[in-house]
Amino acid sequence: MDNKTNYLQQANRLGLFFIILFIICFLWFYINPIEKELHQQLFRLTFFGFSDMSVIGFISGLVQSYVWGYVFIGIWKVVSGIGGFKDNN
């Protein structure tokens, strides 16, 4: 398997994992309504342009969660390449 395919698979998996985490956090806002303001502030800090717990905020958070997977794997690849770590895959 070439390096680009490996990168895309890893980024896709991490992006999907982040989407699942986002959905759990979004639902937790309604399941456990304690500290709602703190919950919203954390969403605003994590996601660009997040304004409210609405459908638009949900869709925006899903897209950004998936993109963060690609960003983090890209950073990981660059840092591991600079550090001289060997990719076993």
N, CA, C and O atoms as a CHARMM CRD file, in Angstrom:
* protein
*
  356
    1    1 MET  N      0.85700  -1.17700   0.00000 PROA 1      0.00000
    2    1 MET  CA     0.00000   0.00000   0.00000 PROA 1      0.00000
    3    1 MET  C      0.90300   1.24000   0.00000 PROA 1      0.00000
    4    1 MET  O      1.84400   1.33100   0.78800 PROA 1      0.00000
    5    2 ASP  N      0.61300   2.16700  -0.86800 PROA 2      0.00000
    6    2 ASP  CA     1.46300   3.35400  -0.93800 PROA 2      0.00000
    7    2 ASP  C      1.12900   4.33700   0.18500 PROA 2      0.00000
    8    2 ASP  O      0.11500   4.20300   0.86900 PROA 2      0.00000
    9    3 ASN  N      1.99900   5.31700   0.35500 PROA 3      0.00000
   10    3 ASN  CA     1.91000   6.24800   1.48100 PROA 3      0.00000
   11    3 ASN  C      0.66000   7.12200   1.41300 PROA 3      0.00000
   12    3 ASN  O      0.06700   7.44300   2.44300 PROA 3      0.00000
   13    4 LYS  N      0.25600   7.51100   0.18600 PROA 4      0.00000
   14    4 LYS  CA    -0.92400   8.37500   0.05000 PROA 4      0.00000
   15    4 LYS  C     -2.19400   7.63700   0.45300 PROA 4      0.00000
   16    4 LYS  O     -3.05000   8.19900   1.13600 PROA 4      0.00000
   17    5 THR  N     -2.32000   6.38100   0.03300 PROA 5      0.00000
   18    5 THR  CA    -3.49400   5.59100   0.39600 PROA 5      0.00000
   19    5 THR  C     -3.54100   5.36900   1.90500 PROA 5      0.00000
   20    5 THR  O     -4.60600   5.43100   2.51800 PROA 5      0.00000
   21    6 ASN  N     -2.37700   5.10900   2.49300 PROA 6      0.00000
   22    6 ASN  CA    -2.29500   4.92700   3.93400 PROA 6      0.00000
   23    6 ASN  C     -2.73800   6.19200   4.65800 PROA 6      0.00000
   24    6 ASN  O     -3.48300   6.12000   5.63500 PROA 6      0.00000
   25    7 TYR  N     -2.28100   7.35500   4.18300 PROA 7      0.00000
   26    7 TYR  CA    -2.67200   8.62400   4.78200 PROA 7      0.00000
   27    7 TYR  C     -4.18700   8.82200   4.69500 PROA 7      0.00000
   28    7 TYR  O     -4.82000   9.21400   5.67500 PROA 7      0.00000
   29    8 LEU  N     -4.76200   8.55600   3.53300 PROA 8      0.00000
   30    8 LEU  CA    -6.20000   8.75700   3.33700 PROA 8      0.00000
   31    8 LEU  C     -7.02100   7.82500   4.21600 PROA 8      0.00000
   32    8 LEU  O     -8.04800   8.23100   4.76100 PROA 8      0.00000
   33    9 GLN  N     -6.57700   6.57300   4.35900 PROA 9      0.00000
   34    9 GLN  CA    -7.30500   5.63500   5.21200 PROA 9      0.00000
   35    9 GLN  C     -7.24800   6.06300   6.67700 PROA 9      0.00000
   36    9 GLN  O     -8.26300   6.05200   7.37400 PROA 9      0.00000
   37   10 GLN  N     -6.05400   6.44000   7.13800 PROA 10     0.00000
   38   10 GLN  CA    -5.91400   6.86400   8.53100 PROA 10     0.00000
   39   10 GLN  C     -6.71800   8.12400   8.80200 PROA 10     0.00000
   40   10 GLN  O     -7.39400   8.21800   9.82600 PROA 10     0.00000
   41   11 ALA  N     -6.65400   9.09800   7.89300 PROA 11     0.00000
   42   11 ALA  CA    -7.38000  10.35000   8.08000 PROA 11     0.00000
   43   11 ALA  C     -8.88700  10.11400   8.05200 PROA 11     0.00000
   44   11 ALA  O     -9.62500  10.72400   8.82600 PROA 11     0.00000
   45   12 ASN  N     -9.34300   9.23800   7.17000 PROA 12     0.00000
   46   12 ASN  CA   -10.77100   8.92800   7.09900 PROA 12     0.00000
   47   12 ASN  C    -11.24600   8.28000   8.39800 PROA 12     0.00000
   48   12 ASN  O    -12.29600   8.64400   8.92800 PROA 12     0.00000
   49   13 ARG  N    -10.48700   7.33800   8.90200 PROA 13     0.00000
   50   13 ARG  CA   -10.87400   6.66700  10.15300 PROA 13     0.00000
   51   13 ARG  C    -10.90200   7.64800  11.32400 PROA 13     0.00000
   52   13 ARG  O    -11.83600   7.63500  12.12600 PROA 13     0.00000
   53   14 LEU  N     -9.88200   8.49200  11.42000 PROA 14     0.00000
   54   14 LEU  CA    -9.85300   9.45900  12.51500 PROA 14     0.00000
   55   14 LEU  C    -10.98200  10.47500  12.36200 PROA 14     0.00000
   56   14 LEU  O    -11.59800  10.86800  13.35300 PROA 14     0.00000
   57   15 GLY  N    -11.26000  10.90400  11.12800 PROA 15     0.00000
   58   15 GLY  CA   -12.35900  11.83200  10.88200 PROA 15     0.00000
   59   15 GLY  C    -13.70000  11.24500  11.29300 PROA 15     0.00000
   60   15 GLY  O    -14.52100  11.93600  11.89500 PROA 15     0.00000
   61   16 LEU  N    -13.92700   9.98200  10.97400 PROA 16     0.00000
   62   16 LEU  CA   -15.17000   9.32300  11.37200 PROA 16     0.00000
   63   16 LEU  C    -15.25000   9.16400  12.88800 PROA 16     0.00000
   64   16 LEU  O    -16.32500   9.29500  13.47200 PROA 16     0.00000
   65   17 PHE  N    -14.12200   8.88300  13.51900 PROA 17     0.00000
   66   17 PHE  CA   -14.08500   8.79700  14.97700 PROA 17     0.00000
   67   17 PHE  C    -14.43700  10.15000  15.60200 PROA 17     0.00000
   68   17 PHE  O    -15.19500  10.20800  16.57000 PROA 17     0.00000
   69   18 PHE  N    -13.88800  11.23300  15.05100 PROA 18     0.00000
   70   18 PHE  CA   -14.20200  12.57500  15.55400 PROA 18     0.00000
   71   18 PHE  C    -15.67600  12.91500  15.34900 PROA 18     0.00000
   72   18 PHE  O    -16.28100  13.58000  16.19000 PROA 18     0.00000
   73   19 ILE  N    -16.25700  12.46500  14.23700 PROA 19     0.00000
   74   19 ILE  CA   -17.68400  12.69600  13.99600 PROA 19     0.00000
   75   19 ILE  C    -18.51600  11.99800  15.07100 PROA 19     0.00000
   76   19 ILE  O    -19.46400  12.57900  15.59800 PROA 19     0.00000
   77   20 ILE  N    -18.16200  10.75200  15.39600 PROA 20     0.00000
   78   20 ILE  CA   -18.89500  10.01800  16.43400 PROA 20     0.00000
   79   20 ILE  C    -18.77500  10.73500  17.77600 PROA 20     0.00000
   80   20 ILE  O    -19.75900  10.86000  18.50500 PROA 20     0.00000
   81   21 LEU  N    -17.57300  11.20400  18.10000 PROA 21     0.00000
   82   21 LEU  CA   -17.39200  11.95200  19.34400 PROA 21     0.00000
   83   21 LEU  C    -18.21700  13.23700  19.35600 PROA 21     0.00000
   84   21 LEU  O    -18.80700  13.59200  20.37600 PROA 21     0.00000
   85   22 PHE  N    -18.25600  13.93200  18.21800 PROA 22     0.00000
   86   22 PHE  CA   -19.03900  15.16200  18.13600 PROA 22     0.00000
   87   22 PHE  C    -20.51700  14.88400  18.35300 PROA 22     0.00000
   88   22 PHE  O    -21.19100  15.62500  19.06800 PROA 22     0.00000
   89   23 ILE  N    -21.02600  13.81800  17.74100 PROA 23     0.00000
   90   23 ILE  CA   -22.44100  13.46500  17.90200 PROA 23     0.00000
   91   23 ILE  C    -22.74700  13.14400  19.36800 PROA 23     0.00000
   92   23 ILE  O    -23.77400  13.56700  19.89800 PROA 23     0.00000
   93   24 ILE  N    -21.85600  12.39900  20.01700 PROA 24     0.00000
   94   24 ILE  CA   -22.05400  12.07800  21.43500 PROA 24     0.00000
   95   24 ILE  C    -22.05500  13.35100  22.26900 PROA 24     0.00000
   96   24 ILE  O    -22.91100  13.51800  23.13700 PROA 24     0.00000
   97   25 CYS  N    -21.10700  14.25000  22.01700 PROA 25     0.00000
   98   25 CYS  CA   -21.05000  15.50800  22.77600 PROA 25     0.00000
   99   25 CYS  C    -22.27500  16.37800  22.51400 PROA 25     0.00000
  100   25 CYS  O    -22.81100  16.99700  23.43400 PROA 25     0.00000
  101   26 PHE  N    -22.71500  16.42200  21.26300 PROA 26     0.00000
  102   26 PHE  CA   -23.88600  17.22300  20.91100 PROA 26     0.00000
  103   26 PHE  C    -25.13300  16.67200  21.60100 PROA 26     0.00000
  104   26 PHE  O    -25.93800  17.43400  22.13700 PROA 26     0.00000
  105   27 LEU  N    -25.29100  15.35200  21.58800 PROA 27     0.00000
  106   27 LEU  CA   -26.44400  14.74700  22.25000 PROA 27     0.00000
  107   27 LEU  C    -26.36100  14.89700  23.76500 PROA 27     0.00000
  108   27 LEU  O    -27.38500  15.04100  24.43200 PROA 27     0.00000
  109   28 TRP  N    -25.14600  14.86400  24.31200 PROA 28     0.00000
  110   28 TRP  CA   -24.96900  14.98800  25.75300 PROA 28     0.00000
  111   28 TRP  C    -25.46600  16.34300  26.25800 PROA 28     0.00000
  112   28 TRP  O    -25.90700  16.46500  27.40100 PROA 28     0.00000
  113   29 PHE  N    -25.39100  17.35300  25.40100 PROA 29     0.00000
  114   29 PHE  CA   -25.89500  18.67800  25.74000 PROA 29     0.00000
  115   29 PHE  C    -27.37900  18.60400  26.11000 PROA 29     0.00000
  116   29 PHE  O    -27.83300  19.31000  27.01000 PROA 29     0.00000
  117   30 TYR  N    -28.12700  17.75000  25.41700 PROA 30     0.00000
  118   30 TYR  CA   -29.57200  17.61400  25.67400 PROA 30     0.00000
  119   30 TYR  C    -29.87800  16.53100  26.71100 PROA 30     0.00000
  120   30 TYR  O    -30.87800  16.62500  27.42300 PROA 30     0.00000
  121   31 ILE  N    -29.03200  15.50700  26.80200 PROA 31     0.00000
  122   31 ILE  CA   -29.26700  14.42300  27.75400 PROA 31     0.00000
  123   31 ILE  C    -28.98400  14.88400  29.18300 PROA 31     0.00000
  124   31 ILE  O    -29.75700  14.60000  30.09800 PROA 31     0.00000
  125   32 ASN  N    -27.88200  15.59000  29.36600 PROA 32     0.00000
  126   32 ASN  CA   -27.47000  16.05400  30.69500 PROA 32     0.00000
  127   32 ASN  C    -27.34700  17.57800  30.66000 PROA 32     0.00000
  128   32 ASN  O    -26.26400  18.10000  30.39300 PROA 32     0.00000
  129   33 PRO  N    -28.42800  18.29200  30.92300 PROA 33     0.00000
  130   33 PRO  CA   -28.43900  19.74500  30.71000 PROA 33     0.00000
  131   33 PRO  C    -27.76500  20.57600  31.81200 PROA 33     0.00000
  132   33 PRO  O    -28.20400  21.68900  32.10000 PROA 33     0.00000
  133   34 ILE  N    -26.72200  20.05000  32.41600 PROA 34     0.00000
  134   34 ILE  CA   -25.97800  20.78900  33.43600 PROA 34     0.00000
  135   34 ILE  C    -24.83600  21.52900  32.75200 PROA 34     0.00000
  136   34 ILE  O    -24.18500  20.98400  31.86000 PROA 34     0.00000
  137   35 GLU  N    -24.59000  22.77600  33.17100 PROA 35     0.00000
  138   35 GLU  CA   -23.49700  23.60000  32.61500 PROA 35     0.00000
  139   35 GLU  C    -23.63400  23.77700  31.10200 PROA 35     0.00000
  140   35 GLU  O    -22.67100  23.57700  30.36100 PROA 35     0.00000
  141   36 LYS  N    -24.81800  24.14800  30.65100 PROA 36     0.00000
  142   36 LYS  CA   -25.05500  24.33000  29.21600 PROA 36     0.00000
  143   36 LYS  C    -24.17800  25.42200  28.62100 PROA 36     0.00000
  144   36 LYS  O    -23.68900  25.28400  27.50000 PROA 36     0.00000
  145   37 GLU  N    -23.97800  26.50100  29.36100 PROA 37     0.00000
  146   37 GLU  CA   -23.16700  27.60300  28.84300 PROA 37     0.00000
  147   37 GLU  C    -21.71800  27.17200  28.64500 PROA 37     0.00000
  148   37 GLU  O    -21.09600  27.52900  27.64500 PROA 37     0.00000
  149   38 LEU  N    -21.18300  26.41100  29.58700 PROA 38     0.00000
  150   38 LEU  CA   -19.81700  25.89100  29.44500 PROA 38     0.00000
  151   38 LEU  C    -19.71300  24.97400  28.23500 PROA 38     0.00000
  152   38 LEU  O    -18.74600  25.03900  27.47600 PROA 38     0.00000
  153   39 HSD  N    -20.70800  24.12600  28.06100 PROA 39     0.00000
  154   39 HSD  CA   -20.74100  23.20800  26.92100 PROA 39     0.00000
  155   39 HSD  C    -20.69400  23.98800  25.60200 PROA 39     0.00000
  156   39 HSD  O    -19.93100  23.64200  24.70000 PROA 39     0.00000
  157   40 GLN  N    -21.50700  25.03300  25.49400 PROA 40     0.00000
  158   40 GLN  CA   -21.51800  25.84500  24.27800 PROA 40     0.00000
  159   40 GLN  C    -20.20900  26.59200  24.09200 PROA 40     0.00000
  160   40 GLN  O    -19.74200  26.72900  22.96200 PROA 40     0.00000
  161   41 GLN  N    -19.60400  27.07700  25.16600 PROA 41     0.00000
  162   41 GLN  CA   -18.32300  27.77400  25.06100 PROA 41     0.00000
  163   41 GLN  C    -17.23400  26.83500  24.55200 PROA 41     0.00000
  164   41 GLN  O    -16.39300  27.23600  23.74800 PROA 41     0.00000
  165   42 LEU  N    -17.24500  25.59800  25.01400 PROA 42     0.00000
  166   42 LEU  CA   -16.25800  24.62900  24.53000 PROA 42     0.00000
  167   42 LEU  C    -16.45200  24.33000  23.04600 PROA 42     0.00000
  168   42 LEU  O    -15.47500  24.18400  22.31200 PROA 42     0.00000
  169   43 PHE  N    -17.70200  24.23800  22.60200 PROA 43     0.00000
  170   43 PHE  CA   -17.96000  24.05900  21.17300 PROA 43     0.00000
  171   43 PHE  C    -17.46100  25.26100  20.37100 PROA 43     0.00000
  172   43 PHE  O    -16.88600  25.09800  19.29500 PROA 43     0.00000
  173   44 ARG  N    -17.68100  26.45800  20.89400 PROA 44     0.00000
  174   44 ARG  CA   -17.22000  27.67000  20.19000 PROA 44     0.00000
  175   44 ARG  C    -15.69800  27.72000  20.10900 PROA 44     0.00000
  176   44 ARG  O    -15.14800  28.19400  19.11500 PROA 44     0.00000
  177   45 LEU  N    -15.01600  27.23700  21.13800 PROA 45     0.00000
  178   45 LEU  CA   -13.55200  27.21200  21.12400 PROA 45     0.00000
  179   45 LEU  C    -13.00600  26.17500  20.14000 PROA 45     0.00000
  180   45 LEU  O    -11.96100  26.38300  19.52400 PROA 45     0.00000
  181   46 THR  N    -13.71000  25.07500  20.00200 PROA 46     0.00000
  182   46 THR  CA   -13.22400  23.97100  19.18500 PROA 46     0.00000
  183   46 THR  C    -13.55700  24.12000  17.70500 PROA 46     0.00000
  184   46 THR  O    -12.74900  23.75400  16.85100 PROA 46     0.00000
  185   47 PHE  N    -14.73400  24.65100  17.39200 PROA 47     0.00000
  186   47 PHE  CA   -15.19800  24.69700  16.00900 PROA 47     0.00000
  187   47 PHE  C    -15.36200  26.14400  15.54400 PROA 47     0.00000
  188   47 PHE  O    -16.01100  26.95100  16.20900 PROA 47     0.00000
  189   48 PHE  N    -14.77100  26.45400  14.40500 PROA 48     0.00000
  190   48 PHE  CA   -14.83700  27.79700  13.83000 PROA 48     0.00000
  191   48 PHE  C    -16.27000  28.14300  13.44400 PROA 48     0.00000
  192   48 PHE  O    -16.93300  27.35300  12.77100 PROA 48     0.00000
  193   49 GLY  N    -16.74900  29.28500  13.85100 PROA 49     0.00000
  194   49 GLY  CA   -18.05900  29.76100  13.45800 PROA 49     0.00000
  195   49 GLY  C    -19.21700  29.07700  14.15300 PROA 49     0.00000
  196   49 GLY  O    -20.36600  29.27800  13.76000 PROA 49     0.00000
  197   50 PHE  N    -18.95600  28.27900  15.16900 PROA 50     0.00000
  198   50 PHE  CA   -20.04600  27.62200  15.88700 PROA 50     0.00000
  199   50 PHE  C    -20.77500  28.66700  16.70900 PROA 50     0.00000
  200   50 PHE  O    -20.17200  29.34200  17.54400 PROA 50     0.00000
  201   51 SER  N    -22.08800  28.80300  16.47100 PROA 51     0.00000
  202   51 SER  CA   -22.81800  29.85600  17.16000 PROA 51     0.00000
  203   51 SER  C    -23.85300  29.32500  18.14300 PROA 51     0.00000
  204   51 SER  O    -24.03400  29.89600  19.21900 PROA 51     0.00000
  205   52 ASP  N    -24.52500  28.25300  17.79100 PROA 52     0.00000
  206   52 ASP  CA   -25.60800  27.78800  18.65100 PROA 52     0.00000
  207   52 ASP  C    -25.83900  26.30400  18.43200 PROA 52     0.00000
  208   52 ASP  O    -25.36600  25.73000  17.45100 PROA 52     0.00000
  209   53 MET  N    -26.56700  25.68900  19.34900 PROA 53     0.00000
  210   53 MET  CA   -26.91800  24.27800  19.24500 PROA 53     0.00000
  211   53 MET  C    -28.12400  24.15600  18.31700 PROA 53     0.00000
  212   53 MET  O    -29.25000  23.95600  18.77200 PROA 53     0.00000
  213   54 SER  N    -27.88100  24.27600  17.03000 PROA 54     0.00000
  214   54 SER  CA   -28.94300  24.22400  16.02600 PROA 54     0.00000
  215   54 SER  C    -28.54300  23.24100  14.93100 PROA 54     0.00000
  216   54 SER  O    -27.48000  22.62500  14.99600 PROA 54     0.00000
  217   55 VAL  N    -29.38700  23.10200  13.94300 PROA 55     0.00000
  218   55 VAL  CA   -29.09200  22.21100  12.81300 PROA 55     0.00000
  219   55 VAL  C    -27.85600  22.70500  12.06400 PROA 55     0.00000
  220   55 VAL  O    -27.00700  21.90500  11.67200 PROA 55     0.00000
  221   56 ILE  N    -27.75400  24.00700  11.86600 PROA 56     0.00000
  222   56 ILE  CA   -26.58900  24.57000  11.17100 PROA 56     0.00000
  223   56 ILE  C    -25.32100  24.32000  11.98300 PROA 56     0.00000
  224   56 ILE  O    -24.28800  23.95500  11.42300 PROA 56     0.00000
  225   57 GLY  N    -25.39700  24.51500  13.29700 PROA 57     0.00000
  226   57 GLY  CA   -24.24500  24.24300  14.15900 PROA 57     0.00000
  227   57 GLY  C    -23.86100  22.77600  14.14400 PROA 57     0.00000
  228   57 GLY  O    -22.67800  22.43700  14.18200 PROA 57     0.00000
  229   58 PHE  N    -24.86100  21.90500  14.08800 PROA 58     0.00000
  230   58 PHE  CA   -24.61500  20.46800  14.04700 PROA 58     0.00000
  231   58 PHE  C    -23.90400  20.06600  12.75600 PROA 58     0.00000
  232   58 PHE  O    -22.91000  19.34100  12.79000 PROA 58     0.00000
  233   59 ILE  N    -24.41100  20.53600  11.63000 PROA 59     0.00000
  234   59 ILE  CA   -23.79800  20.20200  10.33200 PROA 59     0.00000
  235   59 ILE  C    -22.39400  20.78200  10.23200 PROA 59     0.00000
  236   59 ILE  O    -21.47300  20.11300   9.76500 PROA 59     0.00000
  237   60 SER  N    -22.23400  22.01900  10.66700 PROA 60     0.00000
  238   60 SER  CA   -20.91500  22.64500  10.65800 PROA 60     0.00000
  239   60 SER  C    -19.93500  21.86300  11.52900 PROA 60     0.00000
  240   60 SER  O    -18.78400  21.66200  11.14100 PROA 60     0.00000
  241   61 GLY  N    -20.37500  21.42800  12.68400 PROA 61     0.00000
  242   61 GLY  CA   -19.52200  20.64200  13.57500 PROA 61     0.00000
  243   61 GLY  C    -19.15300  19.28900  12.98900 PROA 61     0.00000
  244   61 GLY  O    -18.02500  18.82500  13.15600 PROA 61     0.00000
  245   62 LEU  N    -20.09800  18.65100  12.30100 PROA 62     0.00000
  246   62 LEU  CA   -19.79800  17.37000  11.65900 PROA 62     0.00000
  247   62 LEU  C    -18.71800  17.51700  10.59400 PROA 62     0.00000
  248   62 LEU  O    -17.76500  16.73900  10.54800 PROA 62     0.00000
  249   63 VAL  N    -18.87800  18.51900   9.74400 PROA 63     0.00000
  250   63 VAL  CA   -17.90300  18.74200   8.66700 PROA 63     0.00000
  251   63 VAL  C    -16.53200  19.07100   9.25100 PROA 63     0.00000
  252   63 VAL  O    -15.51900  18.52400   8.81600 PROA 63     0.00000
  253   64 GLN  N    -16.50500  19.95900  10.22900 PROA 64     0.00000
  254   64 GLN  CA   -15.22800  20.34100  10.82000 PROA 64     0.00000
  255   64 GLN  C    -14.57800  19.18100  11.57500 PROA 64     0.00000
  256   64 GLN  O    -13.35400  19.05200  11.56800 PROA 64     0.00000
  257   65 SER  N    -15.37600  18.34400  12.21900 PROA 65     0.00000
  258   65 SER  CA   -14.82300  17.17600  12.90100 PROA 65     0.00000
  259   65 SER  C    -14.11800  16.26500  11.91800 PROA 65     0.00000
  260   65 SER  O    -13.02500  15.77100  12.19200 PROA 65     0.00000
  261   66 TYR  N    -14.74100  16.04300  10.77700 PROA 66     0.00000
  262   66 TYR  CA   -14.13800  15.18200   9.75200 PROA 66     0.00000
  263   66 TYR  C    -12.84700  15.80100   9.21200 PROA 66     0.00000
  264   66 TYR  O    -11.84900  15.10500   9.02400 PROA 66     0.00000
  265   67 VAL  N    -12.87200  17.09700   8.96700 PROA 67     0.00000
  266   67 VAL  CA   -11.68200  17.77700   8.44400 PROA 67     0.00000
  267   67 VAL  C    -10.54700  17.74700   9.46900 PROA 67     0.00000
  268   67 VAL  O     -9.38200  17.60600   9.09700 PROA 67     0.00000
  269   68 TRP  N    -10.88000  17.87800  10.75400 PROA 68     0.00000
  270   68 TRP  CA    -9.84100  17.82200  11.79600 PROA 68     0.00000
  271   68 TRP  C     -9.09900  16.49100  11.75500 PROA 68     0.00000
  272   68 TRP  O     -7.91400  16.44600  12.08600 PROA 68     0.00000
  273   69 GLY  N     -9.75200  15.42100  11.36300 PROA 69     0.00000
  274   69 GLY  CA    -9.07800  14.13100  11.22000 PROA 69     0.00000
  275   69 GLY  C     -7.95300  14.20700  10.20400 PROA 69     0.00000
  276   69 GLY  O     -6.86100  13.69500  10.45100 PROA 69     0.00000
  277   70 TYR  N     -8.20300  14.83800   9.06700 PROA 70     0.00000
  278   70 TYR  CA    -7.17500  14.99600   8.03700 PROA 70     0.00000
  279   70 TYR  C     -6.05700  15.91500   8.50700 PROA 70     0.00000
  280   70 TYR  O     -4.88400  15.67200   8.22500 PROA 70     0.00000
  281   71 VAL  N     -6.42300  16.96800   9.22300 PROA 71     0.00000
  282   71 VAL  CA    -5.41000  17.90600   9.72900 PROA 71     0.00000
  283   71 VAL  C     -4.49600  17.20100  10.72400 PROA 71     0.00000
  284   71 VAL  O     -3.27400  17.31800  10.62400 PROA 71     0.00000
  285   72 PHE  N     -5.05700  16.47900  11.67100 PROA 72     0.00000
  286   72 PHE  CA    -4.24300  15.83100  12.69600 PROA 72     0.00000
  287   72 PHE  C     -3.35000  14.73900  12.11300 PROA 72     0.00000
  288   72 PHE  O     -2.18900  14.62200  12.50600 PROA 72     0.00000
  289   73 ILE  N     -3.86500  13.94500  11.19100 PROA 73     0.00000
  290   73 ILE  CA    -3.03100  12.91200  10.57400 PROA 73     0.00000
  291   73 ILE  C     -1.93100  13.56300   9.73400 PROA 73     0.00000
  292   73 ILE  O     -0.80400  13.06900   9.71000 PROA 73     0.00000
  293   74 GLY  N     -2.23900  14.65500   9.05300 PROA 74     0.00000
  294   74 GLY  CA    -1.20400  15.37200   8.29700 PROA 74     0.00000
  295   74 GLY  C     -0.10400  15.88100   9.20500 PROA 74     0.00000
  296   74 GLY  O      1.07900  15.74600   8.89000 PROA 74     0.00000
  297   75 ILE  N     -0.48500  16.46500  10.32700 PROA 75     0.00000
  298   75 ILE  CA     0.51600  16.94300  11.29100 PROA 75     0.00000
  299   75 ILE  C      1.32000  15.76900  11.83600 PROA 75     0.00000
  300   75 ILE  O      2.53800  15.86600  11.98600 PROA 75     0.00000
  301   76 TRP  N      0.64500  14.65800  12.13400 PROA 76     0.00000
  302   76 TRP  CA     1.33000  13.47500  12.64300 PROA 76     0.00000
  303   76 TRP  C      2.36700  12.97300  11.63600 PROA 76     0.00000
  304   76 TRP  O      3.49000  12.63700  12.01300 PROA 76     0.00000
  305   77 LYS  N      1.98700  12.92300  10.35500 PROA 77     0.00000
  306   77 LYS  CA     2.91500  12.45600   9.31800 PROA 77     0.00000
  307   77 LYS  C      4.12500  13.37300   9.20900 PROA 77     0.00000
  308   77 LYS  O      5.25200  12.89700   9.07000 PROA 77     0.00000
  309   78 VAL  N      3.90300  14.68700   9.27000 PROA 78     0.00000
  310   78 VAL  CA     5.01900  15.63100   9.16800 PROA 78     0.00000
  311   78 VAL  C      5.93900  15.49100  10.37400 PROA 78     0.00000
  312   78 VAL  O      7.15800  15.42100  10.21800 PROA 78     0.00000
  313   79 VAL  N      5.37100  15.45100  11.56400 PROA 79     0.00000
  314   79 VAL  CA     6.18400  15.36500  12.78300 PROA 79     0.00000
  315   79 VAL  C      6.92900  14.03500  12.84100 PROA 79     0.00000
  316   79 VAL  O      8.10300  14.00400  13.21100 PROA 79     0.00000
  317   80 SER  N      6.27400  12.95300  12.48700 PROA 80     0.00000
  318   80 SER  CA     6.95200  11.65800  12.52900 PROA 80     0.00000
  319   80 SER  C      8.02800  11.56900  11.44200 PROA 80     0.00000
  320   80 SER  O      9.02500  10.86900  11.61700 PROA 80     0.00000
  321   81 GLY  N      7.83400  12.26800  10.33200 PROA 81     0.00000
  322   81 GLY  CA     8.85200  12.30600   9.28700 PROA 81     0.00000
  323   81 GLY  C     10.07300  13.10500   9.71600 PROA 81     0.00000
  324   81 GLY  O     11.20500  12.73100   9.41000 PROA 81     0.00000
  325   82 ILE  N      9.84600  14.18900  10.41400 PROA 82     0.00000
  326   82 ILE  CA    10.95100  15.01600  10.90600 PROA 82     0.00000
  327   82 ILE  C     11.69100  14.27400  12.01600 PROA 82     0.00000
  328   82 ILE  O     12.91800  14.33500  12.09600 PROA 82     0.00000
  329   83 GLY  N     10.96200  13.58700  12.85500 PROA 83     0.00000
  330   83 GLY  CA    11.56300  12.87600  13.98100 PROA 83     0.00000
  331   83 GLY  C     12.26900  11.60400  13.57000 PROA 83     0.00000
  332   83 GLY  O     12.96200  10.99600  14.38700 PROA 83     0.00000
  333   84 GLY  N     12.11400  11.18400  12.33000 PROA 84     0.00000
  334   84 GLY  CA    12.77900   9.98200  11.84600 PROA 84     0.00000
  335   84 GLY  C     12.07700   8.68500  12.22300 PROA 84     0.00000
  336   84 GLY  O     12.68100   7.61400  12.15300 PROA 84     0.00000
  337   85 PHE  N     10.80800   8.76500  12.62300 PROA 85     0.00000
  338   85 PHE  CA    10.06800   7.55000  12.94900 PROA 85     0.00000
  339   85 PHE  C      9.73500   6.81400  11.68200 PROA 85     0.00000
  340   85 PHE  O      9.45600   7.42900  10.65300 PROA 85     0.00000
  341   86 LYS  N      9.76100   5.50900  11.74800 PROA 86     0.00000
  342   86 LYS  CA     9.50500   4.67000  10.59200 PROA 86     0.00000
  343   86 LYS  C      8.02600   4.30000  10.55700 PROA 86     0.00000
  344   86 LYS  O      7.45900   3.90300  11.57600 PROA 86     0.00000
  345   87 ASP  N      7.40200   4.42700   9.39000 PROA 87     0.00000
  346   87 ASP  CA     6.00400   4.02500   9.22600 PROA 87     0.00000
  347   87 ASP  C      5.97900   2.55600   8.83100 PROA 87     0.00000
  348   87 ASP  O      6.48400   2.19200   7.76900 PROA 87     0.00000
  349   88 ASN  N      5.39700   1.71000   9.67400 PROA 88     0.00000
  350   88 ASN  CA     5.39900   0.26800   9.43300 PROA 88     0.00000
  351   88 ASN  C      4.44200  -0.16200   8.34500 PROA 88     0.00000
  352   88 ASN  O      4.58700  -1.25800   7.80200 PROA 88     0.00000
  353   89 ASN  N      3.46800   0.66800   8.00800 PROA 89     0.00000
  354   89 ASN  CA     2.46600   0.27200   7.01000 PROA 89     0.00000
  355   89 ASN  C      2.91700   0.60500   5.63800 PROA 89     0.00000
  356   89 ASN  O      2.20000   0.34400   4.67200 PROA 89     0.00000
